[in-house]
Structures are given as C-alpha cells and as structure tokens.
Amino acid sequence: MPQLAYVDGRISLLRDAHVHVEDRGLQFADAVYEVCAVLNGRLLDWPAHIARLRRNLAALFIDLALSDAALALQARRLIAANGQAEALLYIQVSRGAARRDHGFPASPRPSLIMTVRRFDFGQRIAQQARGIAIITLPDLRWRRVDMKTTGLLANVLAKQDARAAGAFEAWLVGEDGIVHEGGSTNAWIVKDGAIITHPLSASILPGIARASLIALARSAQIVVVERPFSLDEALAADEALLTSTTAPLLPVVRIDGHAIGGGTPGPVAARLAPLVWGEITRQTGWVPPAA
Ligand SMILES: Cc1ncc(COP(=O)(O)O)c(C=O)c1O
C-alpha cells in the first residue's frame, strides 16, 4: 500500500506531498510537533498528545484553527488510508509560509502536516529482555526544551553520536552533572526499589510515556521520585531505564561502557514492563509478541 501524507486538508501520496519553501518550519524551525503511537490501528494516549500539542502551540502563539475533534478525525482518516496497524503518526504545525523575516508575519496561516510510518513495536520486547546501552554527552540544547519544537539539531547530533558508538541513546548531561534526558527519550534510575526521574522543568520534555509510567508505577505501589539525579548517581544505580512513545520501557544496562546492575535488566524493570504493555493492550487491544 503506498504511503500517504496529509498537508493542510489534503491527503496525497507521500512522494507528491510538499510544503512551501518559505514555510517557517523549514526556515526557522518555527513549528511544534507530536509523535503518537498507533497500535492495532488505534492511537495510544491521544488526549495527552493533543493536550501537549495545544500547550506548545499556545507557548509559540500559533493559532491552529482546527478543533481537537477535527484534528482527531483527520489523523484517523490518514491512519485508515495508510492501512498500517502498527505505526507512528507524526503531526507538525508550523507558523506557516511567509516572506523570510524573523518576526511573525502579519496574518500567519499555520500549516499542518501529518505522516504515518510503519513501526515495529514488537522489536522492543527483545530489546527489553537484553537491555540497551547508552552514552552520555553534554546537553547543548536551548533552555526551553520542555516545548516540543522541531528545532532538534542538538538532539540530532547527539543521536548520531550514539549511533556511531553503537548505543541506543545519548543521555544529555547539564554542566552541573545532572542527567536531563535522552536525545529522544526520558531518563530514569532505580535505587532501593524506587524509580527516579528528573522533575518537570524547562530542561526536559514532559514525555507522555514518562507520565504514563509514573501513574502505572504508583498504582502498583512502586515509589516514584521526581528529582534531579547526577551521572555519578546513575553509574551507581541498581537499574536504569528510558521511556518514550517509540520505546515505552527499556532497561539501560550500560552507560558509557559501565555495566549497570550487573549488566542485565533488573527486577524493577521486570515488574514495570507488564504494567506498561498491559496499559497499551487496555487502550488499543495490541498484545506484545512473546519474548
Ligand atoms: C527530547 C525528548 N525527550 C523525551 C521524549 C519522550 O517523550 P514521549 O514519551 O512523549 O514520546 C522525546 C520524544 O520524542 C524527546 O524528543
């Protein structure tokens, strides 16, 4: 089935879909985005993604004249037309096309694009069983990374460094030695049975998978602590984890070559995994393949 894309109200073949060369998303990264999981043809955590998109649009003063219901309808239309049961829905809203000038155009017309790409969530089950390796890098990003904007150059370079090192992710560390988050994931450590993650602030993205894990862990009486932790603390942790829409829960077993928790996934990760996949099954009906 050919891949389709949505651009400002029209669905067309992905290869024929275009935006204007003076779109401000392209010129200035003057745009926000969301990535949502589609499992069993259904959207996971849709209300949380829409709420975050609306918050980011408001923060950038982008006025998208489309209701939540209309956006959901268009997203579902594109997912159905693409015919992929397991996929990622990408939504991007830019301030629109205008003559190149840093200040806002007088009458901006935001542009909305959406794509759907097949994605294999089942691969995460094998990675979960083995655990993954990460590297660490200085956090070179700007100071408002809580906004999910398309200005991702520092993340792109960090992820490329991770790839070159044969690692799954790069954790971005502040000048004070505090681990903020990964290039495209939130970061966690486990100490004495409690799971610890950076509190919501301007230095991390408020991940939807992060919020989901907090709620699931608390409902299972696992202690969740939202506080900064240092790289030294991470290296001495019992376990480490990462979360994101595309990797709902992965144990980190190696940081910069140092084994964490003996180098194999630990008991807290093993307790959390069925909660995470169980919630995905509850929402979408998708059942993970056996490990
Ligand atoms: C920098 C960063 N942190 C965290 C996340 C995880 O967010 P979510 O759980 O909403 O996918 C992402 C997702 O792309 C990200 O780009």
The ligand as a MOL file (V3000), in Angstrom:
LIG
                    3D

  0  0  0     0  0            999 V3000
M  V30 BEGIN CTAB
M  V30 COUNTS 16 16 0 0 0
M  V30 BEGIN ATOM
M  V30 1 C 13.9000 15.1040 23.9790 0
M  V30 2 C 12.8300 14.1070 24.2340 0
M  V30 3 N 12.6140 13.6890 25.4930 0
M  V30 4 C 11.6480 12.7840 25.7800 0
M  V30 5 C 10.8630 12.2380 24.7820 0
M  V30 6 C 9.8040 11.2310 25.1310 0
M  V30 7 O 8.5300 11.8160 25.0000 0
M  V30 8 P 7.2570 10.9210 24.7190 0
M  V30 9 O 7.1630 9.9620 25.8590 0
M  V30 10 O 6.1230 11.9050 24.7120 0
M  V30 11 O 7.4690 10.2480 23.4170 0
M  V30 12 C 11.0400 12.6610 23.4600 0
M  V30 13 C 10.2000 12.1120 22.4010 0
M  V30 14 O 10.4090 12.3250 21.2320 0
M  V30 15 C 12.0430 13.6170 23.1820 0
M  V30 16 O 12.2470 14.0470 21.9260 0
M  V30 END ATOM
M  V30 BEGIN BOND
M  V30 1 1 1 2
M  V30 2 1 2 3
M  V30 3 2 2 15
M  V30 4 2 3 4
M  V30 5 1 4 5
M  V30 6 1 5 6
M  V30 7 2 5 12
M  V30 8 1 6 7
M  V30 9 1 7 8
M  V30 10 2 8 9
M  V30 11 1 8 10
M  V30 12 1 8 11
M  V30 13 1 12 13
M  V30 14 1 12 15
M  V30 15 2 13 14
M  V30 16 1 15 16
M  V30 END BOND
M  V30 END CTAB
M  END
